[in-house]
Amino acid sequence: MMQAVQISEKVYWVGAIDWNIRDFHGYSTKRGTTYNAYLIMSEKPTLIDTVKKEFYDEMMERIQSVIDPKKIQIIISNHSEMDHSGALPQAVEAIEPEEVYVSDMGFKDITAQFHRDLKLKTVKTGDRIDVGGDTVSFVEARMLHWPDSMFSYLEKENVLFTNDVFGMHYATGKLFDDENEERLWLYEAEKYYANIVLPYSDIVLRFLAQVQKMGLSPKMIAPDHGFIWRKDPSKIINLYAKWASQAPNNKAVVVYDTMWGSTEKMACYITDGLRAGGTVVKQLSMHSNHRSDVVTELLDASALIIGSPVLNSNIFPAMADVLCYLKGLRKKGLVGAAFGSYGWNGAPIDELTKMLESMNVQVVAPAIKSPFVPDENIKKQCRDLGLLVSQKIAEKLK
């Protein structure tokens, strides 16, 4: 039988580890993920969240290592997305809890997903429930990152359950922050923020201010993905505040694809100009990089320069893919430009400029277009573009 892990006097981790998942809604999860669920062993045993339905048995085994599941009286669902609510109907059927608590939007979402009467009860910010010997209070966290999202706070134990917020896709057998290598988890935390939370950065800043005003200072933060923050929960809170601010940095990202190498040559000269201007640069070919890694690099960048060859009178498919993805994540404060090579129709390269404008990127120069292989004049234009973008970033940093 798989075992629960005690994380505080009354709280046990009863989740599941997904070592093998490599794609999560188009987001590359090279290190897998976890689906964290928590059991509060109070006078009224309470389950916080469930797991993806495929991992129901693993969760139930962990619960059984502590308590007969039938003795659980309360289930709280902080987030209705299927990786946390997928096992909820089975859990309700097996456990037969007295109460199942969700937010108002959680009620709508879970009902629409399962089309079953799970006898849900709704709660809102400020509501509190007695779990016998302790109290769970609720804070709605709408659009972090779904409308139904909420936090649950175990008051005496001072443990904050935050669903997807402050988590990361990171499969690990080491359950706490102080047990994991920062060089590994920091990238995964950045990647999670960039690919999941970035569009809601303004909401993050308002929510952090709200939590501070409420006086919440948890000794432990227990998210639904990744590990649990017990040594220094303020570390991830401060990182969220930093990422949400989207403050300008002297960094540019050059994203492109190439067919016969011409667009790549142009990218190299742009990168050389950026470097000469003193800008940190990441040059990413979509032939060898995933869209989710591109947006991770863009998280702390101030410039986005995009390039594409022309295929069938259109931009290259890999570029259409990454630009559609980036647009949805709504990164703010970028300057940028476009470039590309073509054989007999250069018009599609101008579409790259329009795409940047639709993403609210400040375009600093017309697109550079090279017929077939770039000549010395095009190479110079590309290097000069890199210098210009570097200059524009410097102006933003003043």
N, C-alpha and C positions, 0 to 999 in steps of 0.2 A: 504493500500500500504506500502511495506517495504521501509524504508528510507535510503538514503545515509548518510554517516558521513563525515563531513568536517574535514580534517586533516591538512590543511594549508590554506593560503589565497585563493588559486585557485584550490586546489586539494581535491577531495572527494573519499572516499572509497565506491565502489559500488559492492563489492564481495559477497560471500556467505559463510555460516557456515555449515559445515557438521558434525553435532553432533554425528552421529551414525556409521560412518565408523570405522571398527576395523581391517582391513587388507589392506595394500597398497603394492602390489607387494611382498607379503610374509613378510612384515614388520608390526609388531603388533602396531596398532595405538589406544592405550587404551583411549586416550583423544580426539579422533576425529581429525579433521583438518579444515582449512579454504582454500578457493580458492579466493585469493584477486585480485580484478581488481580496476583500478583507473581512475577517470574522471578528466581531466584537463579543468577547465572552463576558457579558454583563448578566444581570439577573434576567434580562430579556435578550437572549442572544440575537445578534443582528448581523446580517450579511450586507456588506457594502459592495455593490456592483457584482456582475457575473463575468463570464468570459465568452469568447467566440464559441459558437455552438459545437464545433469539432472538438473542443477541449473541455466539454461538460464533465466527462468522466474523471478527468484529471482533477478538476476543481472539487468534485464531490468526494474523491478519495482523500484529498487534503482536509476537507471539512470533517470527514469521518475519523481522521486521526486525532481529532480534538473532541468532537461531540457528535451525537446522533443527529443528523440533519433535521429530523422531525422536531427537534427541540428549538430550532431557530424560529423566533416569533416575528421578526421584522426583516424585510429586505428593502434596501434603499438603492435605487437606480439613478446615479448621478448623470448618466449620459446614455442616450438611446441608440447610438451607433452600434451596428451589429457585432463589432469586435468586443463590446462590453455587455450588450443586451441579448446577443444571439442565444445564450443558454438560459435566459430569463424564463421563458415559458416552461421549459423542462424543470427548472429549479422550483418554480412556483408549484407545479404539479407534484413534485416529489416531496417538497418541504411542507407545503400547505401552511404558509405563514399567516399570522393574524392580520398583518398589514404590509402593503407594498407601497413605498413612497416614491413619487416622481415630481418633477416640476410641472407647471401647467403645459408647457410645450412638450415635455417628455410624455405626458398623457396622450397628446395628439399623435406624436410620432410613433410611440410604441403601439398604440391602437391601430394606426395605419399600417404598421409593419406586420403585425401578427394576426390582426382580425380576430382577436379573442378577448374575452372579458377576464382580465387578470386581477380584477378588484383593486385597481390602482387608486391611491389617494394622493392629492396634490399638495405641495408645500411651496412656500415662497420665502424670499429673504426675510430673516427675522423670526421665522417659525422655529419652534423647538419641540423635540419629542423626548419623552422619558424612556430610556432603555434599561432602567433598573440599576440604580447606583451611579448612573452618569446620564448626561444629556447630550443629544446630538442637535446642533443648530444648523441652519441652512443659509447659504448665500448663493443667489442666482448669479451665474456667470454667462449671461446670454451672449452668443456669438463668439465664445471662446471654447470651441470653435463652431458649435452648432447653437441654434436658438434655445435648445432645451438644457444646455449645460448648467450644472450647479456644483457647488462645493458642499461637503458635509464636514462638520467640525465636532469632534469628540472633546467636550469641554474640559473635563477633569484630567484626562490623559494628555490633552493639548496636542492632538493629532488632527491634521487637516487632510482630508481626502479630496483630491483636486481633479478627478477624472483625467482628461487628456492634457490639461495645463501642467507645465513643469515636468513633462515626461519626455521620453525619447524612444525611438525604435532601436532597442539595444538588448539582445538576448544575453543574459548573464546569470550564472549560478551564484554570483555574489550579490546579495540583496540590498546592500547599503552603499551610499556614496563613498564612504571612507575605505571601502574594500576594492574600489574600481580605479583604474588608471585614468587620471585626468586627461592625458593626451588622447585617449580613445573616446571617452564619453563627451568631452567638450565638442568635438566635431559632430558627434551624433546629436547632441543637444542643439547646436547651431543649425544642423540640417533639419531637425524636427521643427524648429521655430520657422525657418525659412520656407519650408514646404507646407506647413499646416497653419501656423499662427500669423505669419507676416501680413496677410490682408487685413487683419483685425488689430493692427498695432495701436491705433488711436484708442480702441476699446481697452486694450491691455493697460495703457497708461492711466486711463480713467479708473479701471478696476483696481489697479494697484493702489491708487490714491484712496479709493473707497475702503479697501481692506485696512490700510494704514489708519484711516479715520475711525474705523470700527475697533481699533486696538488689538487686532489679531496678531499674535506673535508666536506661531506654533513651534514647538520643539521638534516636531517631525512633520514632513510633508510627504504624503503617500499618493503618488500619481498612479494612473492606470497603465502606463507603459514605462519600461525601464526600471531603474532601482529607486529605493526610498531614501529621501534626504533626512539623515538623522544627525550627522556631525555639524553641518552648517547649512540649514535651510535657506539662510539669507543669500547664499551664493547664487542659487538659481533665480531667486527673486531679483537680485541685482543684475544678473545677465538678461533677464526679460526686460527690465527697465532700459538697459543699454540697447538691446536690439530693437525695442519698440520705438526708441527715440529716432532711429534712422539718421543719426548724426553723420555729416559728411566725413569721408576718409580719403586719403590720397591713394586710391586704388581704382583700377579700371579692369573690366572684363571684356575680352575680345572673343566673341562666339561666332563660329563659322562652320561651313562644310565645304568640301571641294570635290571636283570630279577628276580633273587631270592635273591638279596641283597649282593652277593659276591663282585661285582665290586664296589658297594657303600662302602663296608667296606674298600676296598683298597683306594678309594678316601679319606675317612676320615683319614686314616693314613698318606697319602701324605699331606693332609691339615695340620695335626698336625705337621709334619716335617717343613713345610713352616712357620707356626706360630712360632715354636721354633727357627727358623732361623731369626726371626724378620721381615718377609715379610707379607704385607697385602694380604689376600687371599679371593677370592670369589669361593665357591664351588657350582656349578650349575648342577643340575640334569635335563636332557632334558625331564624327565617325568613331571616336574612342571615349566619349564622355556621355553620361546620362543627364537627362534634363534636370533631375533633382539635384545633381551635383553642381550644375551650372547656377541654379538659384541659390544654393548654399554659398558659393563664392560671391554671388551678387549681394548677399545680405549686408556686408560691410563695405561695399563698393560705392563709388560716386559716378561711375561712367559705364555705359554699355555700348559697345561698338559691334555691329553685326554684319556678317558677310555671307554671300551665297552665290553659287554659280546659277546659270539659267538652264532649266530642263523643261522641254516641251512648253516653252513660253511661260514658264512659271518659276517661282523660287524653288529651291531644292526641298523635297519633302521633310527631311530632318530639321530644316530651319523653320518650316511652317509649324512643325510639332512643338519645338522648344519655345517659339514666340507665342503660340497660343497658350502654352503652359505659363510662361512668364507674365503674360497680360493678366491672367486670373489672379496672380499673387500680388499685383499692385504695389510693387516697390516704388518708393517715393524718392524725389530729389536727384534723379539721374540726368546727366548730360550724355549725349551720344551722337552717333553718325552711322552711316551704312556704306557698304562697298560690295563689289562683286565683279565677276568676269562673265563674259557671254560670247557666243559665236556670231549670231546675226540679229539678235533682238535683245537690246539692253534695257528695254522698258520695265521688265519685272523687277529689276534692282531698285527702281524708284519706289516700288511697293514696300520695300524694307523701311524706307524713310517714313512712309505713311503708317506703317505698323508701329514704329517708335513713337510717332506723334500720338497714335491712339492709346499708347501706354503712358502718356504724359511725360515722355522723355524730351528734354530740351535739346533739339537737334541743332548742332553747332556749325554744320557745313553740308552742302549738297552731297549726294551719294557719289562716290568715286567708282567709275565703270571702266573696266578694261576689256577691250575686244581681244579675245583669245589670251595670249600670254602677255603679262604686263611688261611694258618697255621701261626704259630708264625714267622717262617723264612720269609714268604712273607710279613707279616705285618711289620717286621723290614726293609725289602728291600723298602717297600713303604715309610716308615717314613724317611729312609735314602735318598730316592729320593727327598723328599720334602726339606730336608736340603741341598742337592746338588744343586737343582735349586735355592734355596735362596742364596747360595754362588755364583752361576753364575750371578745372578742379581746384587749382591753386587759388583762383578768385573766390570760389565757394568757401574755401577754408579760412579766408581772411576775416 
